[in-house]
Amino acid sequence: MSTLSNILPRWTTSRDTRTGQALRGLFGRPAVALASLTCIALIIVAIFAPWLAPQNPYDLAVLDIVDGRLPPGARGHLGHLFLLGSDALGRDMFAAMMFGLRTSLGVGISSGAFALIVGTTLGLVAAYFGGWIDTLIMRTVDLMLGFPTILVALMTLAILGQGVSKVILALVIVQWAYFARTVRAVAAVESKKEYMEAALCLGFSHRRALFSQLLPNCLAPVIVIAMVQVAAAISAEATLSFLGIGLPVTQPSLGLLIANGYQQLLAGFYWISVFPGVLLVVLVFSMNMVGDGLRETLNPRLQK
């Protein structure tokens, strides 16, 4: 029994080590540390946007069309400083970017979380039970991955229409397969190890064996792919909103802000699209850098 007890909880004794590895992956190298701090700062700004923004850019009572299309650093007729300029409606672009960042991050993180839950569960089930269940789930994954992400999202939104919840659902539909395939590959190896055999010998239920023994040993690649997929979801949502079929104008994201100024680029009002575009690039690039840092740290084959 002592031998079995040493086998079964072995993942719990390594949790602190894994946490330390993750922190070293995030802050052990200057480039990844900068990307991590950038992500943290942007998330904080998004959370507190209603309190940090100098203006509510979607409150019609505070907008004045007289202040429309002012360049960065200009002051409005009432003395308001437009640090990054204003758009055609007189909205402060700095404030609009804060609110757009809040929406983009909310959609990306929400869709990534739901896709993680669905994909991880199906991947674990496929690897654990095998047989026709594995075949059915993985052939569905192959089918989903065979279509371009944007095409599937476009088809989904064409049926469902615009809205935050509908965009999240569309992104979950196109993302869960990535989690399922990754988790299934790792779980297929882990399910054949001694601690899983010991769990079955002790009479663990399937649910307990899956989620208390198998899942914790598959978390490393899940964390990595989650960061990458959140960045991919933010990019996909921005693309959909730019095309005009994503979020409505009452719930703007960075993609919609870029679309608002796209037609005015050649007229010299570059700041309406360029600044939200730069923020989107910085956000996605930082998240991908964090994902790469975690991947190199948590994957022992990539450690030098």
GIRALIN-V109648 format. One record per run of one state. SS is the DSSP state (2 for helix, 1 for strand, 0 for the rest). FROM is the first residue (numbers start at 1). TO is the last residue. Records with the same first field share a line. If there is no record, write none. Layout:
# GIRALIN-V109648
SS->FROM-TO  FROM-TO
This chain:
# GIRALIN-V109648
0->1-1  9-9  14-14  28-29  48-48  53-59  63-64  68-73  76-80  83-85  87-91  130-130  146-148  161-163  191-193  202-205  243-253  263-270  299-299  303-304
2->2-8  10-13  15-27  30-47  49-52  60-62  65-67  93-129  131-145  149-160  164-190  194-201  206-242  254-262  271-298  300-302
1->74-75  81-82  86-86  92-92
